[in-house]
Amino acid sequence: MNHSVNFKNPNTGEIKKIGRGSNWAALLFNIFYLIYKKDWKWFVIFFLIDSLIIFTPWNSAFF
């Protein structure tokens, strides 16, 4: 079964083969997966969001 799609740039005529579907590693190991892939921009964004969720005063996990 072929799980890829070919995209053609109309300006340059370049064709790229792009995989489609879900990435289970990214779903299960989100922040660690971003470190592994060296995707620093999204790592910082996810880290800040996770930190805000965990370390909020109304979070009952630390009371």
N, C-alpha and C positions, 0 to 999 in steps of 0.2 A: 504494500500500500504506500503510495507516494504522499508524503506530508509536507510538500513544499509548493510554493507559488513563484512564478517568474514575473518580475516587474521590469518594465522597459521605460527608461527615461526618454520622454519625447524630444527633448532638446539635444541630447548627446547620442541617443541610440544605445546606451549602455544597458545591458540586461543583468539583473541580479537575481539569484535564487534565494528566496527567503523561506525559512522554515515557519510552519504555522503550528499552533497548538499551545499547550500549557507547559510551563517549566516547573516540575514538581520540586526541584531543589530550591528554586526561588520562593515557592510557597511555604515549604517546611522550614527553611533555614534563612529567612529573609535578610537579616542584617549581616550574618556571617557569609551568606552567598554574595552580597554586595562587596564585602571586603575581598573575598576570593576573586571576584571578577574585576576588582580595582575600579569600581564605579563609585568614586568618592562623592560626587554631587548627591546622588540618591542616598548614599549611606548617611551623610550629614543630615539630610532632610528627615529620613526615617528615624535616626537617632534622636533628633530634637523632638519629634512628635512622640516617640516612645517615652522619652524622659519627661515630657510634660504630662503624659498620662499617668506614669508611675509615681512621680514626685509631686503631685498636687496635694494641697492641704485637705481636700475633701475625700481623698482616697482612703478608705477604711483599712487598707492592708497594713498601714504603719501605726495604727492606734491600738 
